[in-house]
Each structure stands twice: as structure tokens, then as C-alpha cells.
Amino acid sequence: MLHRYWLLLLLLGLTFHLQAQTTGQISGTVRDRATQEVLPGVTVVLEGTDFGTATDEQGRYKLAGVPTGSYNLRASFVGYEALLRSNVSVTSGNANIINLELSAGAKQLGEVTVTASRAIRVATAETPLSVQRLNTEEIKTYPGGNFDISKVVQSLPGVGGGGTGGTAGFRNDIIIRGGAPNENVYYLDGIEVPVINHFATQGSTGGPAGILNVSFIEDVTLSSSAFEARYDNALSSVLQFRQRDGNPERIQGNVRLSGTEVAGTLEGPLAKNTTFLVSLRRSYLQLLFKALDLPIRPNYWDSQFKVTTKLSEKTTLTALGLGALDHFELAAPRNSSPDKEYVLRSTPTYDQWNYTTGLALRHLLPNGYLNVALSRTQLENKLDLFESGKSKDEANRVLLTRSGETENKLRVDVNRTAGRWQYAYGASGQLIHYDNRFQRRLRSEIRDAQGAVVAPEVTVRFASDLNFVRFGAFAQATRTLLPSGRLTLSAGVRTDGNSFTNDGRNLLRTLSPRVSAAYALTDKLNLNASVGRYYKIPPSTILGFRDANGGLVNQDNRYIRSDHYVAGLELLPRPNTRFTLEGFYKKYSHYPVSVRDGISLANLGGDFAALGNEAVTSTGRGRTYGGEFFFQQKLTRKTFAVVSYTVFRSEFSGLDGRYKPSAWDSRHLVSGLLGRKLGRNWEVGLKYRFAAGSPYTPFDLEASRQNYLAIGTGVLDYSQLNTQRLGSFQQVDFRLDKKYNFRRLTLDFYVDVQNVLLAKSPATPSYSFQRTPDNSAFVSTDGQALRPDGANALPILIDNESALVTPTIGFIVEF
């Protein structure tokens, strides 16, 4: 199959070598970020060219007849900080719709006039540090990203996951500065989207592939600390995905085909003041992984839409939605051992579907605007596992999960400005339904030679149905100080409650103040700091757990708390260059701790099942702390680069009160990206990621021997919790793009290769019993059938480290 792609690429290269000069178009609207009012008279130019214009009375701009290629787009206006959008791709196939928001800036910083160097700033007055932003072109061309936004985010500073921080290399878990994956919240055009990955672990998030279609995305903003009080339930980060609007002038779209998926996107006008975006995507990763002899078999569909209607000059209504259908299983590869095959067949089959739909209304007010967001999310989860090699009847069942979760949310906020003041306030309400039918065999019954029970069987079995309400409110105020506006302060407070937990109605328990400051030492150097308290309600998998008598044993759990202390410097030496240096400390309390095992859930990690289906107590503590360096060079002389280094510690305590390394404590994270525009619409990129070894817990060899036949896995020795470490993770990814532009049509051919140097990915070993070469039976020490307690088995530890390269060759047609 791959040789056909290469042949097609060669033929097109020969056929279109002498293509004529082609042009494209960039258009959009420029608004005031604080008030959302349109800004007429804004100067919008393409750097290094003669193309430029000013916005009209409706704040609209259009640059037509632009030669195809990559440019830096700059917007500037008196009284506002300049804004730079780097690496904007102009093609003949699709018009590029880019909406811009300008922030009002101080006219002077002491005696120094504000310069264009600040155009690259990502920080805002409310979030002056620990914030990064990626635009759509950076996401599309990221080496190893394969158009997956979650994979691209993993390369940002302080972010682990995808082979780092104790997660599998093929997963999209996002680990922010040593916090768990479920400590992040995601917003799509102001609508909260709890699930952004296929095959998400319920109660934790993460999964092998992202749901969001990059063709919809205008930019992605990650706030690792200092996020505003308007965002609830976030302990580590807030990720905001801003979607672009559909083309208001004509129907256009794209089709993407690769070795992993086929995707189609269509957009255009529906009526005079209404545009739409819609997409459908189908994966055939299972075919690629089978061809590569990998055991993973993910299979999914997803779809997405956005409809934007301008009801009046001051009111805009947006309807959006996304959904996914998932099936996951493991299959033994051709080059495998009998022992490994048996372990693979002890992995549950996995079926899941989910969707989010929402309406967002924005109405302009005098010196501000009103947001109203109404949304619904539903997730259904199904897992099955039977004793390997035995029939699929209930007597041999190891795991059953039938769980569902539905959230209906209403969110309202008002945002205003008054002189040097900016302020916002709002409230939210949420109706939640959760149901779960769960059964898991943890240990089998063990008898001695005389038939006496040495250890009883341990099976968790319950059914739960739960309805409750969540609610919250916030206020935030920001002001510039000093005559020059050199100092900016922002303070906020929010509180959250619920109708389920015992103290959920006590809003003083979750009162969470936060304050941030930004001081401009010079026009190019900023000193920033933030202190804040954040709360998160435990996942529904914890709240809905019932014991054998049907009691809701986790009803007295408290909100998880995290206090952030962050300070740093930001240097902007040139318009396209940015340096940041930050130190951070996060302190956790009321963290869930397993009653059964006595350990923090932060030390368990996550898998494809669910996190929290057990009795827990809110007595755990935690701390993560470290430093972070970041360098960014936006597109300059056809080159762009990013380098980051994060050093940190992540530790949590269990019932014994002793701090131990968390599952995410990889301690050192390094990432680097280098991209180059080669001319004739060729582009090449290299990405490097490194993470020091993550901790893991060894097996209890005796308990594993006794229970392996019943549960199909080894039993961990929690007396040695996270005392061992994997080897370091390293990966180099490569990407090559070539665009062909014709009249109203663009063909983009690309090659994306993950792990080009075939570096081994670290992984925890698997416990198994040795099997015969034909995989028909276990090998025993006495030549007899295995005893139920495994006393005559030959235990082995299977090394799961492997050097896997994942190539993708495909093309995109824009029309």
C-alpha cells in the first residue's frame, strides 16, 4: 500500500513541476478582546510584503490575490498591543478565515514607548504567566502530531503523557506539571467538553487518539496556572480550543487521507448571516497497526459541526457538537511469544460512545458583553474481560463495566470594562446523571493442601444510579496601576457546591481566591506572579460507588484542593522571539486515597477501564514543584523553533501520611521543535521529546502466583509503591510536506514518521506463567496440570519495551 503513495507522489511531482503562479485569500474580523466590539481602522499587514489593508466599519478585513505560501500576519491599532499571527498558510484551495482580538495596552511604560516586540505575547492581564498558544498551521504541520491536537499539546512545556509521565506511548493523557490527567478542563468556543479523546478512561480522560478535527481549530491556548475564576473543576490546567467560523462567501472544504484515517470537512454560508462547518472522520488505525505487527486495534468514527448565526449587530448564536463511536481490543502480533499472547488476550474489550452538543449566545453590552452557554454531554462505557482461554460465560468473568454519565450545564457570565478596570462575574448550574453496573475479580479464593481457605476471594460488585446538581459562581476584577500602566493586578474568587456530598452545600468550604500580577520592568521584560486556590469535585466514578449493601460510601468525600504559587520572567527581545523562566509549587489536600490499598489514586496511574470504582477517603496530600524554561522563535527567515525544559517533583501521600512519588513523577521533560520552509512549498520539521524514567510498583510475586489463573494479571506489591523506575523515554519525529496549488484547488502531500530513530519506549513488565511453544497449555514443574494456586507454575516477567516506528503517508485536497 505504501509504495502506491510514493508512486503517486512522484507522478504528481513530475506532472505539476511547472505549475503557474497561484494566489489565495485571508479575511476575518478584528475585535476588542475585552468588549468584543468590532474595531474599524485596524491595520492588518503581511510582514515582508506589500499586502496590507485596514478594517472597515464592521471590523472586517480582506487580503486578496496573495501569492500562495506562509506569512506572518500582524494587526496594529493605536491604544492596543500589536498582535502577531505567525506561519499563516495561504493556499488557492481554501480561503483562510482568521479572526483577531486585540488587547488594550498602556501607551507608555515609563519613558519607554510600547514596541512591536510585545506582539508575540500570549499572556493576558488575568493570566500573565504559564500560558502557551498554538495556531492551526502549527498544529497541522507538527512532526509526529498526525493532525491530533492532544498529541501536539504534549510537546508544550511542562506537559507529559504519550510515553512520558507513566503513560503508554500510544495514549493522549495530558499530564501538566506532575498532576493527574483528570485535573484539566477543556473548552470548545466556551462550551465545556469533558471528553476530547477516543477510548477515554472514565474518571481520568486520556486515550489513543483525539476527537477534535484540526480543520475546525483557529488556535489552542493552554493555561497551566493562574487561570481565571470563571473556570471550575480545574486543578492543573485549562485548555481552550477556539474554532474558526465557516467561509461566509462560498462553499469550500477538504478531504484528508492517510495511513491512519480518512476525513472530510465542508463549510460555507447557509444564509446571509449564517455559516456552517461540518466534518466526518473514519479511522483505519487497526489496519495500520496490523500491518506494523502491533497488538493495538483501535477502531473509531467521529463527527463535528459548528453553525454560527449573527442574529443582530450585537448578538451572535453558535451551535456546536462533536461525537465519537469507539471499539478497542488487543490482538497477538505475528512475532510474539506464547506467554505474551496469553497476556494480551487478558486485556478487556472496550466499546464506548460519547457526544457533546451546545448553544453559545454572545450579546454585546455597553463596554462589555454577555455570554450564555447551554450544553449536554453523554458518555456510555462498556468493558468485558474473561479468564484467558476459557469460555465467555459468567463463571469465568474477570471484569464487567456498564456505565453511563450525562451532564446538562448552563453557564452565564458578564464581562465589562470601566476606565482602567475590567471585571467579570457569572454563575453556572449542572444536572448530572451517573449509572454504573460494575464487577471485578481482584483475587481468587486460595486453599491449602488440606482444602482450608487461606485467603478468601475478593470481588467488587455493585450497581449504582445517581442524580445530583452542581452549582457555582465567580467574580474577577483587573486593573492597571501606576501612571504608566506598568503594573497590572487581577484578583478573582469562586465557589462551587453540589447536592450530593455531605458538605456540598457549604459554599465556604470551596471558597477559592486567586490573585495575579504583571510588572513591566522594560518594554521587553516582564515580571509575573500568581497565587491561587482551585477545587475539583471527585469524579462520578468515585461519588457513585456503592458497597455490597448498596450504600454510597464515598458521600462524605470533599472537593480536591490545589494551591498554586508561580513566579517567572518573560523576555520579548524581538517581535518573533519569546523566552520565559518560571518556578512553580502546587500543594494538594483532600486527595482521594484507596481504603482497600491505603494508597493515593495519584499513585495508581490510569488504564482503559475506569478510575475510582472503590471506597476512598479524602485524606491524601500531594505536592508538585519545579522550574520551567521555554524558548520560542516564530517564523523568521523561513525558520521556526521551540525548546522547553521542565524539572519537577510530584509526590502524594496515602493513609500512612508519607509522601511517595506519584505515577507522573518523571522529573525531567525536554522537548524541541525545528521547522524550515524550503521554498517551492516544501516544508520539513523535526521534533524531539525526552522524559526521565517514571516510577512503577513491582509485583508481589507470591500473591501474583496465587491469583494469576483467576484474574489474568500479576498483583502489585504496594509495600514497594513506586520504588522502581523505567528507563528514560526519547523520541524523534519527522515530517515532510509539499503543497501543489492550482486554481481553486490545493494538494498537500505529507510524510509523518514517529520515532524515526527506533528508540525503545519504556514500559512496565507483565507477569505471566510460561506456556508451551504451541500455546496450548501452561508449563508446570511436575508435568501435571496447574494447581489453582499456581504452586507448580513457572512464573515469568515479560519485557514490554519495544522500538516501534509509525509511518504515515497521506494527502489533503482543499477545494
Solvent accessible surface area in square Angstrom, and as a share of the most:
residue,aa,sasa,rsa
1,M,129,0.57
2,L,73,0.37
3,H,125,0.56
4,R,168,0.61
5,Y,24,0.09
6,W,126,0.44
7,L,101,0.50
8,L,74,0.37
9,L,32,0.16
10,L,108,0.54
11,L,93,0.46
12,L,28,0.14
13,G,24,0.23
14,L,127,0.63
15,T,94,0.55
16,F,51,0.21
17,H,111,0.50
18,L,161,0.80
19,Q,59,0.26
20,A,80,0.62
21,Q,135,0.60
22,T,20,0.12
23,T,66,0.38
24,G,11,0.11
25,Q,36,0.16
26,I,0,0.00
27,S,13,0.09
28,G,10,0.10
29,T,27,0.15
30,V,0,0.00
31,R,60,0.22
32,D,13,0.07
33,R,65,0.24
34,A,19,0.15
35,T,16,0.09
36,Q,9,0.04
37,E,60,0.27
38,V,41,0.24
39,L,15,0.08
40,P,64,0.40
41,G,39,0.38
42,V,0,0.00
43,T,62,0.36
44,V,0,0.00
45,V,48,0.28
46,L,2,0.01
47,E,55,0.25
48,G,90,0.87
49,T,50,0.29
50,D,152,0.79
51,F,63,0.26
52,G,40,0.38
53,T,44,0.26
54,A,59,0.45
55,T,7,0.04
56,D,63,0.33
57,E,144,0.65
58,Q,65,0.29
59,G,0,0.00
60,R,132,0.48
61,Y,8,0.03
62,K,97,0.41
63,L,7,0.03
64,A,59,0.46
65,G,40,0.38
66,V,0,0.00
67,P,46,0.29
68,T,22,0.13
69,G,19,0.18
70,S,38,0.25
71,Y,32,0.12
72,N,12,0.06
73,L,2,0.01
74,R,33,0.12
75,A,1,0.01
76,S,42,0.27
77,F,67,0.28
78,V,134,0.77
79,G,30,0.29
80,Y,48,0.18
81,E,39,0.17
82,A,20,0.16
83,L,30,0.15
84,L,14,0.07
85,R,21,0.08
86,S,3,0.02
87,N,3,0.02
88,V,7,0.04
89,S,14,0.09
90,V,2,0.01
91,T,10,0.06
92,S,12,0.08
93,G,0,0.00
94,N,22,0.11
95,A,12,0.09
96,N,33,0.17
97,I,11,0.06
98,I,7,0.03
99,N,34,0.18
100,L,3,0.02
101,E,54,0.24
102,L,1,0.01
103,S,41,0.27
104,A,69,0.54
105,G,19,0.18
106,A,36,0.28
107,K,160,0.68
108,Q,95,0.42
109,L,7,0.03
110,G,25,0.24
111,E,166,0.75
112,V,66,0.38
113,T,87,0.50
114,V,38,0.22
115,T,53,0.31
116,A,46,0.36
117,S,7,0.04
118,R,16,0.06
119,A,3,0.02
120,I,8,0.04
121,R,38,0.14
122,V,13,0.08
123,A,16,0.12
124,T,34,0.20
125,A,30,0.23
126,E,16,0.07
127,T,11,0.07
128,P,2,0.01
129,L,8,0.04
130,S,5,0.03
131,V,5,0.03
132,Q,13,0.06
133,R,77,0.28
134,L,9,0.04
135,N,10,0.05
136,T,26,0.15
137,E,15,0.07
138,E,23,0.11
139,I,0,0.00
140,K,58,0.25
141,T,14,0.08
142,Y,8,0.03
143,P,2,0.01
144,G,3,0.03
145,G,0,0.00
146,N,27,0.14
147,F,5,0.02
148,D,13,0.07
149,I,5,0.03
150,S,4,0.02
151,K,39,0.17
152,V,0,0.00
153,V,0,0.00
154,Q,7,0.03
155,S,4,0.03
156,L,12,0.06
157,P,5,0.03
158,G,3,0.03
159,V,7,0.04
160,G,2,0.02
161,G,0,0.00
162,G,5,0.05
163,G,10,0.09
164,T,3,0.02
165,G,1,0.01
166,G,39,0.37
167,T,20,0.12
168,A,41,0.32
169,G,41,0.39
170,F,67,0.28
171,R,12,0.04
172,N,0,0.00
173,D,5,0.03
174,I,3,0.02
175,I,4,0.02
176,I,0,0.00
177,R,2,0.01
178,G,1,0.01
179,G,0,0.00
180,A,5,0.04
181,P,3,0.02
182,N,20,0.10
183,E,1,0.01
184,N,8,0.04
185,V,10,0.05
186,Y,6,0.02
187,Y,7,0.03
188,L,2,0.01
189,D,36,0.19
190,G,42,0.40
191,I,2,0.01
192,E,22,0.10
193,V,2,0.01
194,P,37,0.23
195,V,16,0.09
196,I,8,0.04
197,N,4,0.02
198,H,0,0.00
199,F,0,0.00
200,A,5,0.04
201,T,2,0.01
202,Q,7,0.03
203,G,20,0.20
204,S,3,0.02
205,T,29,0.17
206,G,1,0.01
207,G,0,0.00
208,P,10,0.07
209,A,7,0.06
210,G,5,0.05
211,I,3,0.01
212,L,8,0.04
213,N,2,0.01
214,V,1,0.01
215,S,8,0.05
216,F,0,0.00
217,I,0,0.00
218,E,5,0.02
219,D,7,0.04
220,V,2,0.01
221,T,14,0.08
222,L,1,0.01
223,S,5,0.03
224,S,7,0.05
225,S,0,0.00
226,A,6,0.04
227,F,3,0.01
228,E,21,0.09
229,A,0,0.00
230,R,42,0.15
231,Y,27,0.10
232,D,7,0.04
233,N,20,0.10
234,A,2,0.02
235,L,1,0.00
236,S,0,0.00
237,S,0,0.00
238,V,0,0.00
239,L,0,0.00
240,Q,60,0.26
241,F,5,0.02
242,R,71,0.26
243,Q,8,0.03
244,R,30,0.11
245,D,40,0.21
246,G,3,0.03
247,N,2,0.01
248,P,79,0.50
249,E,97,0.43
250,R,57,0.21
251,I,89,0.45
252,Q,1,0.00
253,G,1,0.01
254,N,16,0.08
255,V,63,0.36
256,R,5,0.02
257,L,50,0.25
258,S,1,0.01
259,G,7,0.07
260,T,6,0.03
261,E,10,0.04
262,V,57,0.33
263,A,4,0.03
264,G,28,0.27
265,T,5,0.03
266,L,71,0.35
267,E,1,0.01
268,G,0,0.00
269,P,45,0.28
270,L,110,0.55
271,A,62,0.48
272,K,191,0.81
273,N,79,0.41
274,T,18,0.11
275,T,17,0.10
276,F,25,0.10
277,L,1,0.01
278,V,64,0.37
279,S,7,0.05
280,L,99,0.49
281,R,10,0.04
282,R,65,0.24
283,S,0,0.00
284,Y,37,0.14
285,L,20,0.10
286,Q,31,0.14
287,L,109,0.54
288,L,17,0.08
289,F,21,0.09
290,K,117,0.50
291,A,74,0.58
292,L,56,0.28
293,D,27,0.14
294,L,9,0.04
295,P,35,0.22
296,I,13,0.07
297,R,35,0.13
298,P,0,0.00
299,N,43,0.22
300,Y,7,0.03
301,W,109,0.38
302,D,7,0.03
303,S,50,0.32
304,Q,6,0.03
305,F,75,0.31
306,K,11,0.05
307,V,41,0.24
308,T,21,0.12
309,T,33,0.19
310,K,68,0.29
311,L,101,0.50
312,S,57,0.37
313,E,121,0.54
314,K,102,0.43
315,T,19,0.11
316,T,37,0.21
317,L,54,0.27
318,T,16,0.09
319,A,25,0.19
320,L,1,0.00
321,G,1,0.01
322,L,9,0.04
323,G,13,0.12
324,A,7,0.05
325,L,106,0.53
326,D,9,0.05
327,H,61,0.27
328,F,2,0.01
329,E,64,0.29
330,L,44,0.22
331,A,34,0.26
332,A,28,0.22
333,P,16,0.10
334,R,167,0.61
335,N,133,0.68
336,S,36,0.23
337,S,44,0.28
338,P,30,0.19
339,D,18,0.09
340,K,55,0.23
341,E,36,0.16
342,Y,24,0.09
343,V,27,0.16
344,L,22,0.11
345,R,128,0.47
346,S,7,0.05
347,T,41,0.24
348,P,25,0.16
349,T,50,0.29
350,Y,1,0.00
351,D,52,0.27
352,Q,6,0.03
353,W,98,0.34
354,N,8,0.04
355,Y,59,0.22
356,T,4,0.02
357,T,56,0.33
358,G,8,0.07
359,L,83,0.41
360,A,19,0.15
361,L,56,0.28
362,R,82,0.30
363,H,63,0.28
364,L,14,0.07
365,L,38,0.19
366,P,98,0.62
367,N,95,0.49
368,G,0,0.00
369,Y,24,0.09
370,L,44,0.22
371,N,28,0.14
372,V,41,0.23
373,A,13,0.10
374,L,95,0.47
375,S,14,0.09
376,R,93,0.34
377,T,10,0.06
378,Q,34,0.15
379,L,13,0.07
380,E,51,0.23
381,N,4,0.02
382,K,87,0.37
383,L,1,0.00
384,D,22,0.12
385,L,18,0.09
386,F,29,0.12
387,E,21,0.10
388,S,14,0.09
389,G,83,0.80
390,K,115,0.49
391,S,71,0.46
392,K,159,0.67
393,D,64,0.33
394,E,109,0.49
395,A,84,0.65
396,N,23,0.12
397,R,15,0.05
398,V,7,0.04
399,L,5,0.03
400,L,13,0.06
401,T,2,0.01
402,R,66,0.24
403,S,3,0.02
404,G,1,0.01
405,E,33,0.15
406,T,13,0.08
407,E,28,0.13
408,N,47,0.24
409,K,11,0.05
410,L,84,0.42
411,R,26,0.09
412,V,53,0.30
413,D,10,0.05
414,V,20,0.12
415,N,9,0.05
416,R,66,0.24
417,T,26,0.15
418,A,57,0.44
419,G,84,0.81
420,R,100,0.36
421,W,121,0.42
422,Q,52,0.23
423,Y,85,0.32
424,A,7,0.06
425,Y,105,0.40
426,G,13,0.12
427,A,54,0.42
428,S,19,0.12
429,G,30,0.29
430,Q,8,0.04
431,L,94,0.47
432,I,3,0.02
433,H,55,0.25
434,Y,0,0.00
435,D,43,0.22
436,N,5,0.03
437,R,128,0.47
438,F,11,0.05
439,Q,36,0.16
440,R,91,0.33
441,R,33,0.12
442,L,36,0.18
443,R,95,0.35
444,S,20,0.13
445,E,75,0.34
446,I,11,0.06
447,R,122,0.45
448,D,60,0.31
449,A,104,0.80
450,Q,156,0.69
451,G,33,0.32
452,A,54,0.42
453,V,71,0.41
454,V,94,0.54
455,A,34,0.26
456,P,92,0.58
457,E,93,0.42
458,V,53,0.31
459,T,37,0.21
460,V,23,0.13
461,R,143,0.52
462,F,14,0.06
463,A,66,0.51
464,S,8,0.05
465,D,83,0.43
466,L,11,0.05
467,N,96,0.49
468,F,8,0.03
469,V,62,0.36
470,R,25,0.09
471,F,69,0.29
472,G,8,0.07
473,A,44,0.34
474,F,19,0.08
475,A,45,0.35
476,Q,12,0.06
477,A,35,0.27
478,T,5,0.03
479,R,73,0.27
480,T,42,0.24
481,L,50,0.25
482,L,84,0.42
483,P,132,0.83
484,S,27,0.17
485,G,9,0.09
486,R,43,0.16
487,L,40,0.20
488,T,21,0.12
489,L,67,0.34
490,S,2,0.01
491,A,51,0.39
492,G,8,0.07
493,V,56,0.32
494,R,10,0.04
495,T,21,0.12
496,D,16,0.08
497,G,1,0.01
498,N,0,0.00
499,S,39,0.25
500,F,14,0.06
501,T,2,0.01
502,N,108,0.55
503,D,35,0.18
504,G,2,0.02
505,R,163,0.59
506,N,68,0.35
507,L,70,0.35
508,L,141,0.70
509,R,96,0.35
510,T,4,0.02
511,L,81,0.40
512,S,2,0.01
513,P,74,0.46
514,R,19,0.07
515,V,71,0.41
516,S,6,0.04
517,A,29,0.23
518,A,14,0.11
519,Y,74,0.28
520,A,5,0.04
521,L,70,0.35
522,T,62,0.36
523,D,15,0.08
524,K,77,0.33
525,L,49,0.24
526,N,4,0.02
527,L,81,0.40
528,N,4,0.02
529,A,42,0.32
530,S,6,0.04
531,V,73,0.42
532,G,4,0.04
533,R,74,0.27
534,Y,3,0.01
535,Y,22,0.08
536,K,19,0.08
537,I,8,0.04
538,P,2,0.01
539,P,20,0.13
540,S,11,0.07
541,T,2,0.01
542,I,1,0.01
543,L,1,0.01
544,G,0,0.00
545,F,16,0.07
546,R,49,0.18
547,D,47,0.24
548,A,102,0.79
549,N,145,0.74
550,G,35,0.34
551,G,30,0.29
552,L,43,0.21
553,V,57,0.33
554,N,0,0.00
555,Q,61,0.27
556,D,91,0.47
557,N,2,0.01
558,R,74,0.27
559,Y,16,0.06
560,I,8,0.04
561,R,53,0.19
562,S,0,0.00
563,D,9,0.05
564,H,2,0.01
565,Y,98,0.37
566,V,6,0.04
567,A,53,0.41
568,G,9,0.09
569,L,73,0.36
570,E,5,0.02
571,L,69,0.34
572,L,0,0.00
573,P,32,0.20
574,R,131,0.48
575,P,50,0.32
576,N,19,0.10
577,T,0,0.00
578,R,7,0.02
579,F,64,0.27
580,T,12,0.07
581,L,103,0.51
582,E,17,0.08
583,G,34,0.33
584,F,8,0.04
585,Y,80,0.30
586,K,0,0.00
587,K,99,0.42
588,Y,2,0.01
589,S,19,0.12
590,H,33,0.15
591,Y,11,0.04
592,P,4,0.02
593,V,0,0.00
594,S,0,0.00
595,V,82,0.47
596,R,115,0.42
597,D,48,0.25
598,G,17,0.16
599,I,11,0.05
600,S,1,0.00
601,L,8,0.04
602,A,1,0.00
603,N,8,0.04
604,L,63,0.31
605,G,8,0.08
606,G,39,0.38
607,D,72,0.37
608,F,30,0.13
609,A,9,0.07
610,A,21,0.17
611,L,25,0.13
612,G,4,0.04
613,N,15,0.08
614,E,14,0.06
615,A,31,0.24
616,V,6,0.03
617,T,34,0.20
618,S,19,0.13
619,T,81,0.47
620,G,0,0.00
621,R,104,0.38
622,G,0,0.00
623,R,77,0.28
624,T,0,0.00
625,Y,74,0.28
626,G,23,0.22
627,G,22,0.21
628,E,12,0.06
629,F,77,0.32
630,F,3,0.01
631,F,42,0.17
632,Q,12,0.05
633,Q,29,0.13
634,K,24,0.10
635,L,14,0.07
636,T,41,0.24
637,R,210,0.77
638,K,106,0.45
639,T,37,0.21
640,F,23,0.10
641,A,18,0.14
642,V,20,0.12
643,V,67,0.38
644,S,3,0.02
645,Y,84,0.32
646,T,1,0.00
647,V,60,0.34
648,F,5,0.02
649,R,84,0.31
650,S,0,0.00
651,E,15,0.07
652,F,1,0.00
653,S,1,0.01
654,G,10,0.10
655,L,98,0.49
656,D,83,0.43
657,G,32,0.31
658,R,159,0.58
659,Y,60,0.23
660,K,42,0.18
661,P,31,0.19
662,S,0,0.00
663,A,11,0.09
664,W,6,0.02
665,D,0,0.00
666,S,1,0.01
667,R,65,0.24
668,H,67,0.30
669,L,18,0.09
670,V,44,0.25
671,S,10,0.07
672,G,18,0.17
673,L,14,0.07
674,L,97,0.48
675,G,1,0.01
676,R,101,0.37
677,K,23,0.10
678,L,96,0.48
679,G,27,0.26
680,R,178,0.65
681,N,50,0.26
682,W,84,0.29
683,E,16,0.07
684,V,37,0.21
685,G,7,0.07
686,L,82,0.41
687,K,10,0.04
688,Y,75,0.29
689,R,18,0.06
690,F,51,0.21
691,A,1,0.01
692,A,24,0.18
693,G,11,0.11
694,S,7,0.05
695,P,8,0.05
696,Y,40,0.15
697,T,14,0.08
698,P,18,0.12
699,F,37,0.15
700,D,46,0.24
701,L,115,0.57
702,E,101,0.45
703,A,12,0.09
704,S,0,0.00
705,R,61,0.22
706,Q,44,0.20
707,N,1,0.00
708,Y,2,0.01
709,L,43,0.22
710,A,10,0.08
711,I,16,0.08
712,G,8,0.07
713,T,67,0.39
714,G,13,0.13
715,V,18,0.10
716,L,69,0.34
717,D,23,0.12
718,Y,62,0.24
719,S,99,0.64
720,Q,77,0.34
721,L,8,0.04
722,N,10,0.05
723,T,88,0.51
724,Q,74,0.33
725,R,91,0.33
726,L,30,0.15
727,G,40,0.38
728,S,52,0.34
729,F,7,0.03
730,Q,79,0.35
731,Q,35,0.16
732,V,27,0.16
733,D,2,0.01
734,F,56,0.23
735,R,4,0.01
736,L,49,0.24
737,D,5,0.02
738,K,14,0.06
739,K,30,0.13
740,Y,9,0.03
741,N,3,0.01
742,F,46,0.19
743,R,211,0.77
744,R,126,0.46
745,L,60,0.30
746,T,0,0.00
747,L,23,0.12
748,D,12,0.06
749,F,15,0.06
750,Y,3,0.01
751,V,12,0.07
752,D,1,0.01
753,V,25,0.15
754,Q,32,0.14
755,N,8,0.04
756,V,51,0.30
757,L,128,0.64
758,L,98,0.49
759,A,32,0.25
760,K,123,0.52
761,S,34,0.22
762,P,21,0.13
763,A,37,0.28
764,T,65,0.38
765,P,36,0.23
766,S,23,0.15
767,Y,6,0.02
768,S,0,0.00
769,F,0,0.00
770,Q,70,0.31
771,R,29,0.11
772,T,34,0.20
773,P,131,0.83
774,D,104,0.54
775,N,33,0.17
776,S,82,0.53
777,A,48,0.38
778,F,44,0.18
779,V,41,0.24
780,S,17,0.11
781,T,89,0.52
782,D,64,0.33
783,G,69,0.66
784,Q,124,0.55
785,A,91,0.71
786,L,33,0.16
787,R,125,0.46
788,P,118,0.74
789,D,38,0.20
790,G,0,0.00
791,A,46,0.36
792,N,4,0.02
793,A,2,0.02
794,L,61,0.31
795,P,50,0.31
796,I,47,0.24
797,L,99,0.49
798,I,17,0.08
799,D,93,0.48
800,N,46,0.24
801,E,63,0.28
802,S,42,0.27
803,A,39,0.30
804,L,78,0.39
805,V,50,0.29
806,T,25,0.14
807,P,26,0.16
808,T,2,0.01
809,I,13,0.06
810,G,1,0.01
811,F,39,0.16
812,I,18,0.09
813,V,33,0.19
814,E,25,0.11
815,F,79,0.33
